[in-house]
Amino acid sequence: MSLFGVAFTNPFLWFGLLAAGIPFLIHLLTKRTPVNIYFPTIRFLKSAKANQSSLHRIRHLLLLALRTLIVLLVLAAFLKPVFQSGALVAGENRNRRTASILILDTSLSMGHSLSGVSPLSRAKVAANKVLDDLGGEDLANVILAAAQPTVALDEPKSNRYQLTREIEKANPTLEFADIDAAIGMALGQLENLDSYAKEIHFISDFQRTNWASVKFGVIPESVKTVFLSVADERTANTAVLETLLDPSAPAVSEKTTLTCKVANYSDSPRTVPVHLEMNGEKIESKEVTLKPGMTESVSFQLRPRTSGIHEGSVSLPDDGLLMDNRRWFTLPVMERLEVTVLSDSDPLDRPLSDRALIAALNPFEGERGSLDPRFLKPDQFDRFVAARTQGVIVSNVDRFSRETAQALFEYLRNGGGLIYFLSGETDKFNLALLAEVSEGNFDIPYRPVNYLQPKTGSKSAFTALQEANYDHPMLKKFRETGALAEIRFYRYFETDRAETKGQILLRYDDGNIALAEKSVGIGTLLLANFSPDLNSCDLARRTVFIPLVHEMFRNIRPKMGGSRNFTAGNPCSTTVRFPSEAAQARFTSPDGEEINAGLEMNGQEGAVLIGETPQVGFYRIYSAEKKVGVIPVNVDPRESNLDSLSPEQLRELTQISRDRFFAESGRDLENLRRLREGLPLWYYFLLGGLACIAIEQIFSLVWRR
């Protein structure tokens, strides 16, 4: 029964209202019946008697009202009234059974601990309290939110034992939680429970970087949402967020710069040592001073002396969140750097332009040069070639197939480098196809329009370079020589500049663009409006050709880490080269245990996919006892910033209506009960009854006098 938002949870005692008549009955039984006796001589006493009788009646009526109120207040206390306005059971859900899904955050940040108690420990207590407060016929289930959410039961059930066990077994993972996937799983659990009042309970530290992008709009209006925060009141954390190598895959003895980004997520400045290890040995340490809430970069210079895959890590001293204090990376070092030249020319009769490119890339006889150029037909370019090459040069090609264009775009987007020499109308088709397969993500710095061929014998028989961006690292060394201005160009495209797209490096004296640079994804495109062919220009005959080609190649080399950034809990992959096609592969986790992995062979090349990565560190690929591949897996850097969202920020972020949005601290267990059942009022009524008894006693003592 409910009255003005107050529900009486012990309605069987309503018959106690009969007790309210007891004081009235006592009043009637003790009422005095006066006998009229007339004394003519004492008529003056009648007036005084009348006054005393009126006062006596008023006293009795007051005591009657007070004692009746005592009975009513005590009765109300025994009826256990609860103020349910704003509680989960208010409104239409007051008498309905409930189906509750608990989404328990087990991401890395939930393991943070400065006081000795982690947010996940508090979350377990809160989750068990939510289950305890449910009714015997209510249904419940638990979802552990990580990179891949897991559900405790196939469907919500009233048996709490299995759910309690799953909660107690939950541990913080090293992963970034996919909350959207957990919400989708929760809605699937509630889909066919229309006769129940539906609830989703989020129990988390509500880390800003994890929860700010969650799509709460998919939750239907029939589902109430409860946010229980177990965040630490005080958080402080330092972390290694990123490592970058430039170049990412050097040749032996080539200088490489390792840059690591370190963050201070606290309210005070900190000075911490940054340690570099390579192949298990400590190499160098540097101190860095970090301002509150800021990041700083620390650089180390490396010069590897041997080829192979070198394993490295950058680390900080331990703090409340241990696993983001170290970041693993690989440094693949090669004897020679492979350069892929895509050309449709006859391998047995290479044109002069192709032979000139080979000579420029490797001007030494045999294999003495640091670059190893390899010709391929465009249709031969695939993910295996993309994985091992350090740069791609396109020259003298026919029309690309769609598969070739897709492979080139993916290579660029993932950090590769491409030099495209324009040599004819076919290249316009290829650039348009690259833009098409990229779905709008391949923007070239200029558009080739008409292919210009100056007439022989005229004053415009050739064109020269008039403008050069010598501030660009690729062209700096040519500033003083003037060699670029001496090159004669005969065939090139009229160009249409794409505004704000890329950077112009060279321009002809007629205003057309000769060379431009553009970022595609995290890769680099150099679009050259000329060809090494002698019919296009005389560049191949000039001494500047070799250094210019080498500077162009150096400019497009990948500057990211030696491998892709894989994070714990998500699949990781790589391509490796095995000693032979029949080689037997095995795979190990960071702790050395053998694991299962997918392997797709293409000759001696193998594509490896490891589906489960619960640990951080190096996942290794072996052929017999030889290590042929390494995949570093790290924690997601978004887990390092422990800043949490407040209830007000969550309310604004979720855009959920107030009658469906509930937020409470998961630290206060009594508040969790009130959140579901409402505010109990029985002790207020009991205190009121006791106060009335005290007043009744005071009145009795005073009136006896």
N, C-alpha and C positions, 0 to 999 in steps of 0.2 A: 504494500500500500504506500502511496506517495502523496504528499500534500505540500504545495508550494516549493517543489524541488527537494523536499525532505522525505526520504524513504525510511520506513520503519521495518528493520530487518528481523524483528521478532514479533510478527503480527499475531501469533497465537495468544498473546497476553492482552489482546484488546478487551476480553471479557472483564479485565481488571477495572474497567470503567465503572463497574457496579460498586467498587470500593469507594468511589467518590461520594456515594450516598451515605456512607457510614457516619461521617461527622454530623450530617443533618439529622440522621436517626438518633444519634446520641443527644443532640441538641433538643429534640422533641421529648426524649425520655427524661431528660433532666430539667425540663422546663417547669417552673413553679406555677401552681394554680392558686391565685390569691382568693381569700375568703373575705367578703365584704362585712365589716362590723362598723356600725356607726356610733361614734361618741360625740354627742353634740357639744360637749364642753371642750373638745380638743380639735375643733374644726381647723384651727390654724396649722395643724400637722399634715393635713391632707395635701396641701400644696407641696411641702417638702418631700412627702412620700411619692408624689407624682414625678417630681424631678429625679429622684433616685431610681425609680422604675424605668424611666426613659434612658438614663445612663447605663443601667444594667442591661437593657435590651441592646443598646449599641455595642457594648462590650461583647455580648454573646454573639452578635452578628459578625463582628470583626474576627473573633476566634473561629467561628464557623467557616468564614471565607478563607482564613489562613490555613486551617486544618484541611479544608477541601483542596486548597492549592498544594499543600504538602503531598497529599495522596496523588494528585494529578502529576506532579513533578517526578515523584518516585516511580509512578507507573510509566511515564514517558522515558525515564532512564532505562527501565527494564524492557521497553519496546525497542531499544537500541536504534535511535534515529541517526540517519546519516545524510548530510547535505551533499547531494549528488550533482549539483549543477557544475559542469566542467569536468566531470569524471567520465571514464570510459563507458560505464554502465548507464549513463544518463540517456534520456530521450527514448527513442524507439528500441534501444538495445537493453533497456532495463530488465526485461524478463526473457531475453533471448539467450540461447546458448552461444558461446563464442568460439571462433576458430582463429587462433593466433599463430603467426609465423615469426620466430625470433631470428633475425639476421645478426650473427655475432661476428664482428670484425676480428680477423686474425692476421692482419697485415703486419709488416715489420715494425711500424711505429707503436703497435700495441705491446711490444716487448720492452719499450723504454722504461728505465727505472732509475730515479735519483734517490728515492726514499726507501728503496728495498721492496716496494709493492708496485707491480706493473699495472698498466691499465687493463690488460687482459685478466689479471687476477680479480680485479674489481668487477670486470664485465661478467665473469663466471658467477660471482655471488649475486649480481643483479639479475642475471638470466634465471638462476634457480629461484630467486624470489618471485619473479614474474610467473614462473610455472607453479609455484606454491599457491599463489593468489588466485589461480584459475579454479573454476568450479569442477566438480567431479565429472560432469557431462561435457565440459568444454574440450575442444580438440586443440592440439598444438604440434608444432614441428620446429626443428632448429636447422638453420643453414649457416655453415661456416664460410665466411666470405674471404676468399683469397684470390690469386690469379685465376684459378679455376674453382668456383664455388662447389661445395659438397653439401648434400642434404642428409640428415640423420636417418629419416624414415621415408619410405616410398610415398606415404600420404600422411596427413595429420591424424593423430590418434589421441585418445584420452589417457593412455598409459604413459606416465611420466618417467618411468624407470630408465628406459633406453635413452631418452633425451638427456636425463641427468648424467648418465654415463658418458655420453658424447661430449657434453659440456665440460666435464671434469678432465677428459682426455685431450681437450683442445690446447694447442700450444701456439705461440706466435710463430708465423712463418717468416721467410725472408722475402716475401712477395708484396707487390702492389695490388691491393684488392680490386677486383672488378665488381663494383657495387651494382652497376647496371645489370650484369648477368645474374647477380644474386636476387635483385628485384624481379627480374623476369622469371626466375625459378620460383620465387614466393608467390607470384600471381598465378602461376600454373598450379601450385598446390591449393590455392583458394578458389580456383575457377568453378568447380562444381559444388560449392558449399553455400548455395544461395539461402538456405534456411538458417544460416548462422550469421551472427555479427562478426565481420571480418576485421582483423587487425594485423598490421606488420610492425614489429618492434625492432628498431635499429639500436644496437648496443655497441658503442664505438667511442673513440676519442675524437671523432669528427675532424680529422686532420684536413686542413683547408685544401691542400693540394690534391687530396684524394676525393673529397666530397663536393668541391665547387662545381665540377663538371657533370655530376650525376643527373640523369634525366628523370626527375620525379613526376613529370607530367604524364607518364604512362600509367600511373596508379589511378584506378577508377575511383569515382566519388563514393562508392559503396564501401571503400576500405579506409579505416582509420589508421593514421600513422603515429607512432610513438617513438620519440628520440630520447634515449637514455645516455647521457654523457658520462664517461668514466675517465675523462682526460685529467692529466696531472695539472695541479694548480700552478706549478712552476716547471718550466721546461728549458733546457739548455743543451745544445748539441753542436758538435763540429763534425764535418764529413768531407770526404773526397768525392766530388761530384762527377769528375770527368778527367780523362786523359787523352791527349792528342799527340800524334807523332807527325813530324814533318821532316822528310817524307815518311810515309807510312810503311814502305817496304824498301829500305835502302839496299844498295850494293855493299859488298864487303869494304870496310874502311871508309865508307861515306859517312859524313857527319849527319847526325839526326838530332833534332830537338824534341824532347819530351816536355810537354806543357801540361800540368795538372791544375785543376781548379779546386780550391779549398774554400769551404763555407763556414761561417760562424753564425749559428742560429741561437743567439742568446742576447741578453741585455747589456753585456759588458764586453770590453775588448779582451782579446786573448792572444797570447803568443805561443805557438805550438811548433814543434819540430816536424818536418816532413821527411820521411825515410824512403829511399829508393832501393829496391832489391831487384837483381837480375839473376835468373837461374838459381835462386835460393841463397845468393850471397848479397850482403849489404854493400851497396856501392857508394852511396853518398847521402848526407842529411843536410837540410837547410831549414832555418827558422823563418817563420812568416808571422807577421802581426796582423790580426784580423779585427776589423772594426765590427761593432754590434750589427747583426743582420746583414753583413756584407760578405762578398766573395773576393778572393785574391788568387792570382795565378803564380805558380812556381815553375821555373824551367830548369831542366837538366840537359846537359850535352852528352850525347852518346856517340861512340865510334866503334861499332861492332867489328871484330877481327875475324870472325868465322861465319860461314853461311849456316842456314838452318832456321828453325823456329825457336826464338829466344823467349822465355817466359819471365815477365816482370810484374812488379806490384809497387804501389805507392801507399804508404800507411801513415796514420796519425796515432797518438797515444789513446788508450782506452778511455771511454766515457760512458754515459748512461745508455747509449745505443751503440753497441760494439760493432755490428756488422757493416756499418757504412763508413768505418774508419780505415778501410783498406779497399783498394780498387786494383783489379787484375787486368793485365793487357798482354798482348803478344807482339813481338817484333820479328817479322819474317825477314831474314837477310838473304840476299841472293848473290851468287857469283856474278851473274849478268842480269840486267833488267830486260824483260821481254817487252817488245813493242810490236803491236799488231798493225800491219798495213793492209787495209782492205782495198783490193783492186780487181777489176775484171780483165786485166790485160793477160795476154798469153804467157804462161810461165816459161815457155821455151823461147819466147821472143819478147822480152820485157822492153817497153819503150824507154827512151832516155830519161824521162821524168821519174819512172820507178827506180831505175838504176841509180839515178842521182840521189833519190831519197835514201836508198840503202847505203850509198857511200857517205852521205851526210850523217846518218845515224851511227854508222860504224866505219869510220875512216881508216881503221887498221885492218890488216890482213888477218884472216882466220878468226879466232875467238878472243882476241886480245882486248877488244873494246868493252866498255861497261854496258853498252846497249846491245840487245840481241833482236834485231828486226826480223819479223816473220810475215811473209805474204800469205793472205788467205782470200778466198772468194767471199763476198759479203754473205752468201747463204751459209757459210761455214762458221759464222760468228754465233756462238751460243753462250749459255751461262758458264760452261766449263772454261772457255776461252776468256770470258769476262773476269773469272775469278783469279786467273793467273797473270793476265797482262797488266802492264803498268801504264798503258796509254794506247789509244787507237788513232790511226791516221787514215783518212779516207781520201783517195785520189784515183781518178780515171775509173769511175764505177758506172755501171748501167743502172737501171731502175731497181730499187730495193724491193724485196718481197715484204709483205706485211710482217712476217715473223722476224726478218732481219731488223726492220725498223723498231719493232717492239723490244727486241733484245738490246739494241743500241740505246734506246731510251731508258730501259731499266738499268743498264750499265751506268749511264750518266747520272740518273737520279740517285743511285746508291753510292756515288762518290767517285766515279770514273772520270777520265779525261779524254776529250775527243778534239782532234784537229781535222777540220773539213776543208780541203782545197777545192774551190769551185772551178770546174773546167768546161761546163756546157749546160745546155737546156735540161738535161736529165737531172741535174742537181736541184733544180727548182721543184721537180716532182718529188724527189727524195726528202727535201726539207718540208714540203707540204704533208707528206706521209708521216714523217716524224711528229709533226704537230697534231695530226689526226689521231694517231695511236696514243698520244700523251693525254688526250682529252683536255686540251687547253693548257697543259703544263710545260710545253716546249715553245717558248717565245724567243725568236731569234732577234739579234740586235739590229738587223737591217733586212730588207726584203729585196732579193735580186729581181730586177725587172727585165730589161732588154740586154742581150749579150752583145757587147760592143766589140767591133773589130776594125781598128783604124786603117785607113787606106795607105798602102805603101807609097812612098814618095812624097806624101803631103807633110805639112809642118806638124801635123798631129799623128805622125807615123808611130809614135810611142808616147806614153804618159809616164811621169815620174811622181814620186812621193813628195808632197808639199808639207804635210803636217804629221808630226809624230809625238806621241805622249811619252816623252823620255822620263817622266817621273814614275812610270810603271816599272816594277822590278824586272820585267822581261826585256825592256828596251834601254835600261840605264847605261849599260856598257857600250851602247852604240852612239851615245850623245856626242862624244868628241870626235869620232872618226868620220862622220858624214857619209859613211858607206851606204846607208840606206837610200840616200838621195840620188845615188848614181845608178840605181837599178832601173832598167827600162821595161815597161809593161806594155804589151800589145793587145791582149785580149782579157776582158773582164766584164763584169755586169754593171749596168747602170743600177744604182741602189736607191731605195726608198727607206729613209731612216725611221725606225720604230721608236717613238718618243719614250724616254726613260727606260728603254730596254737595253741593258748591257752597257759596256764601256767601249768607246771608239779609241783604237790604238794607232792606226795609220789611216791617212786619207790622201787620195790622189790630188794632183793639181787642178783637176776639173771639178773637184768637190765630191766625187764619189768615194765611198768608204772602201778601204783596201783591207783592213784587218780589224776585227772587233772581238771582244770577250763577253761571255754571258754565263752566269751560273744557271745550271739546270738541276733542281734538287740540291744535292750537296756535291755535285760534280761540276766540271768546267768545260765549256765549249769555246774553241777558237774557230771563228769562221773567217777563212782567208778568201778574199775576192781575187784570187789568182791561182795559178797552178805551177808546179816546178817544171812543166813542159816548156821547152825552148820556144815553142810557138806562142806561148802565153807571156813569157818574160825571160830575161837573161839572168835571172837570179842564180840558176844552177851553175853558171860559168864564173860567178864572182866568189871571192874568198869569204865574203860575209855569209854565204849560204850555210856552211857547216855550223858556225856559232849561232846563227839565227834559228836554225832547226833545233839545236840543242836547248836554246833558251825557251823556245815554244814548247818543247817536250817537258822541260822542267816546270814550266808554268802550269801545265795541266795535270801533273802528277798528283795522285790522291794525297790530301793533307790531313785526312781523318786518321782515326786509330787503325792499327794493323788489322783489325777485324771489326765486324759489325757489333753494335752494342746490344748484347743479349742480356735479359734480366731474369732473375730467379722466378721459377714457376711457369715460364713460357718456353715453347720449343726453341731450339737453336739449330743452326745448320751451317755447313761449310762445304767447300769442294776441295778434295785432296788428290794428289797424284800418287798412285801405288807403284811399286817396283815392276809389277807385271799385271796382266789382265787376270791371272789366276791367283793373285795374292789373297790370303785370308785376312780379314779385318777383325779387330776386336776393339771394344770401346770401354773406357773406364771413367768413373766419376771422380770428383776432386779428392775423395778419400781413398782412391785406388781400387774400389770395388768395380767388378765388371758389370756392365749394364747393356741393355738392348738398345739398338738404334736401327733406323732405316738406312739402306745403302742402295743407290742406283748407279750402276757402272756404265761407262761409255769409253770403251778401250781401257786405258790405264787411269782415266779420270773417274773419280767417284764422288757422287753427291751424297752427303751424310746428313741425316735428320735425327736429332735426339729429341724425343717428344716430352720427356719429363726432366725438369731441372730444379729439384727441390733445394740443392746446395749451391753455394757460390764458390768460385775458384775455376780450375782448369779441367775441362772435359777433354780427354785425350783419345786420339785414334792411332792404333798401331797396326802395322803389317808385320806379323810374327812379333819380334821384339823391337822392331824399329818404329820410332815415333814418326808418323807422317802427317799428323795434323793436330792442332790444339784449338779449342774454342773457350775463350774466357767468358764466364758468366758472373755478373755483378748484381748488387741490389739496385732497385730503381731509385735514382737520385731524388725523385719526388717524395720518397718516404723520409727524407732527412729533415725537412722543415716540419717541426712538430706543432706549429701554430694551429690552434683549433678554432672552429666556428662556434660562436655563442648561440643560445636559443633564438635570440632576435635575428641573427644573421641567417640561421637555418630557416626560420619562418619566412624571411624575405626571399631567400634562395629557392625554396621549394614551391612557393606560390600556392600552397595548400590552404584551403579555407580553414577558418579558426575552429569550426566544429569538428574538423577531421585532423587537426594538428595538435599534438600533445608533446611537451618537452619537460623533462625532469632530470635531476641529478641522479646518476646511478650509484652514488656514494651513500645516499640516505635511504635505507630500506623502508623506513616507515612512510616516507613520501611515496614510494612505489605502491604501497598498499592504498594510500589515499588517492593516488592517481587512478586506480581501478575502481575502488568502492566509494570514494568521496570522503568528506570530512566527518568523522564520528562526533556526534553531539551529546551522547548519553551522559558523559561526565559533567557537562554543563548543567543538564537537568538535575543530576544527582547533587551537585553543589548547590543549586538553587533550592532543592528540597531541604538540605541540611541548613541552609541559611534561614529558611522559613521556620524550621523547628526552633532555631536559636531565637528568632524574633518572638515566636509564640511563648517560649519560656520567659523571656524578658517581660512581655505583656502581663503574663500571669503573676509574676513577682510584684510588679508595680501595682497592679490592681488589687492585690490582697491588702495592701497598705491602706 
